[in-house]
């Protein structure tokens, strides 16, 4: 388990991370979402022990991470711009990481290189940006660490490669309990992989929740009320987070369980109603609007 305990980091007058608390459970995919400059990269660097917080601490399985080799050997950190040695090849990186991480999976590493079409003896400096990100991810996955931090790592990968990497991550999680922490500015990129999502803005966490809990407790309903049914009266007992009306069609975002919502709309006079699945984007828009933020400006541009 990763415990982020009230960490703060400032660079001169800029407070990059402001008293953040987070708990990341083992075996889950944690998505850290925020715009560029929100503090994601600074947080990951403190969580990996590269940078020391001005206040607070980060614990990895109960061990403080900063300046602690025992804790750091459980983590592989992939930066936004992966670093490789000058004139190195994928084969050179394998030899290096094998010496650093005792559980480095050499067999699977070379199998993955072949699968993704990455030549083992080609200089990495000649790779495209996407190829370098693929290689960094494969190094991280094969390192055999318990936790892997990915900073905008899927950015620059084409859809096919992205799905391939996600499939490998899912396999590693299932086989050895790897826990990925993925920072991104793109909600849509993380929707199909995350179990828990945290939204960071201006160095602080606005929201941190299990994705399944959010999906279970928020419902999207489209309905047309029957003739003579008064909108104000019929909707007054609902916990409505958002309401839109186009002609006679209402689109409601409601806090509550699915079964409870179905029972309610079955009991009132409607021409028709339908309970629809919500996307991660819609859930976050609803949750952040309630606390006074417009996520469409924060994340979706």
N, C-alpha and C positions, 0 to 999 in steps of 0.2 A: 504494500500500500504506500502511496505517496501522500504526504501531508505537507501542505503549504501553510505555514503558520504566520500570519500577519506580516508578510514581507513587504518591504518598501525599498525603492531604488530611485535615486535622483542623479541627474547629470547637470551640474551647476544649478540653474534655476528651474530646470525641467524635471518634473516628477513623472518618471516613466511608468513606475508601478507604485500604487498607493494602497498600502495596508490590505493586501489580498490574502484571503483564506480559501483554501480548496482541499478537498479530499478526493483522491483518485483511487478507485478500487482495482484490485488485481483482476485480470481476465476481461476487462472492459475496454472498449475503444472510447477514449475521451477526446472530444473535439473542442478545441479552444478557438473561438471565433471572434474576430475583431478587425477593424479597418487597419490599413497601414498606419503605423505610428501609435496604435492603441496600447502597445506594451507587450505583445505576444512574444516577440523574440527575446526581449529582456527577461521575461518570466522564464522562458525555457532555458536560458543561459544560467539563471539562478537555480533552477530546478536540476540542472545537470552539474552544478558545482563549478562552472567556468567563472562565474561572477558571484561575489559575495553581497548579500543584501545589506542595505544600510541599517535596517531593522528586521527583526523576525528571523525565521530559519525554515529550511526545507528538510524533511525527514524522509528517507527511503527505507522502508521496512523498519522504522524506528531508529535509524542511524542518521545523524546529521550529515548532509551531503558535502558541504564545503570543506575542502582540504582533507578529504577522507577517501583513501583508495578503496577501502572495503565497500563503501557505498557506490563509488563511481564505477566499479567493475560490473555493476548490475545494469548499467545504462549505456545506450548508444545514441548519440545526438547527431542528427543530420541537419545542418544549417541550411538557410535559404539558398546560399551559394556554396555548395559542397567544396571542400578543400581536398586536393590531391597533390602528391609530391610532384615537383617539376620533372618532366619527361617520364613519368611513371606510366605503366601499363596496368590493366586489371590484374594481371598476374603478380606484379609488384605489390599492389595494394593487398592482395590475398596474403602474401608472405608477411607483410607488416601486421595486418590485423590478426593473423594466426598467432603471431608472437605476443600480441597484447591481450587477446581474448582466448583463453584456453578451450572454450567450447565452440570456436569458430568451425562451421560446417563446410569444410573444403569441398566435399563431394557435391553437395547441393549447389554450392556457389558456382562451380564450373558448369553444372547442368543448367542453372538459371541463365548464365552468360550465353550459352548456346541457344537456349529457348528464346531469349530476347535479341539475338543476333549481335551481341557485343563481343568483338574479337579480343581474345585474352592477351595477345601480344601487341595490340595496336596502342599507340600513345594516346592517353586520355585527352591530351591537349587538342587532338584532332576531332574529338567527339563533339556532337551538337549539344546544346543546353539540355535537351530532353534526354539524350543518351547519358550525359553526366548524372542527371537526377536518377535515372534508372539504376546506374551503377552504384550510386550512393545508397539507394534503398536496398539493393541486393547485399551490399557490404553490411548494412545495419541489420537486416533480417538474418543473415547467416552468422553474425557475430555471436549468436546464442545468448544474448543478454535477456534479462527478465523484462526490461522496459526499453522501448525505443521512442525517441522524441523526433518528430518530423515537423520542420518549420517550412510551411508553404511547399512541401515536397512534391505534391501532385501538380503544382503549377508548371506548365510547360510540357506536360505529358499529353499525348493524344488519347482519345477515349479508350481505344483498344488497350494501350499500354497501361492506362490507369486501372482498368478493370482487371488486367493481368496481375498487377502489383497487389491490388486489394484481395484477389483470390489467394495469392501466396500468403499475405498477412493473415487471412482467415484460417488457412491451413496451419500456420505456425501457432496461432492462438489456440486452436483445437488440440494440437499435438503436444505443445509444451507450455501453454499458459502465458504466452507473450502478451504484454500490455502496451499497446500503442497510444501515444499522446500526439494528436495531430493538430497543429495550428494552421489556420487558414482564414482568408478574408472572404471566402466563398461558401455560403450556406449550402448551396445546391451540390457542391463537391462532396460534402460530408454526409448528406442525408441518408445514403444507403449503407453506411458503414458504422456510424457512431451509436454507442449505447447511452452515453452521457454527454451533454453539451454545456459548455460554459461560454457566456458572452462577456467579453472584456471591452471596456470603453474608457478612454482617458485614464488608463492605468488601474481601473477598478473593475471588479466583477459585478455586472448588473444582474446576472441570472446564472444559476448553475443547477441543472436538474437532469434526472433520468429521462431520456427521450420517450420511453414507453409510458412513464407516468404522465408526461405532458400530453401524449396522444390519448391516453385513457380518460383524462380529466377535462379535455376540451373537445367539443363537438361542433361540426359545421352543418347547419341545416338550411335547406331551401324549402320554402313552402308557399302555398297560396291559400289564404284564409277563405272559409266559406262565406257566402252572402250574409250580411247582417252581423258578422263577428267583429267585435271591437278590438282593435290592435292593442290599445292601452290596457284594457282589462285582461285580455288573454295572455299577454306577455309579462304582466307585472310580477309574477312569481318566479320568473326565470332570471338567472344570473347572466345577463347578456353583456358580453365583452365588446361586441361590435355588431352593428345592424345596418344593412343597406336595403334599399327598396327601389326596384325598377318596375314601373307599372304596378301590377298586383303581386309580383314575385318578391318575397322577402328572402334575404340571405343573412343568416344569423350565426355568429360565433358565440357559443354558450359554454359556460363552465359547468361541468357535470359529467356523469357516466353515460355511456352509450345506451344501456338498457333503460335507465331512468329517463333519458331524453326521448327514446322511442315510445315509452309508456305515456309520457306527457302528450306528445303530438297525436298519438292514437286516440286520446281521450277528448280532444277538442275538435271543433268543426273546421276541417280543411278540405279544399278541393284535392290537394295532393301535398305530400311532404316527403323529403328524402334526407337521410343522414349520410353525409359524405366524408370520406377520409381527408385529413388535413396533411399538407406538406410541412416539412420542417420550417420552411420560410413562413407559412401562414401561422404556425404555432408561435414562432418568435415574434412576428408582427403583433399578434394578439397579446402575448405576455408583456412585451416591452411598452406597448401603448398604454396598458393599464398603469404602469409606473411612470408614465409621462415621457417616454422616449419614442422616437420614430425610427424604427430599425431600417426602414427603406432608405433613409438618409444615412444611417450609420454603416450599413453593410451592403445594401443593394444599389447604392449610388443613385 
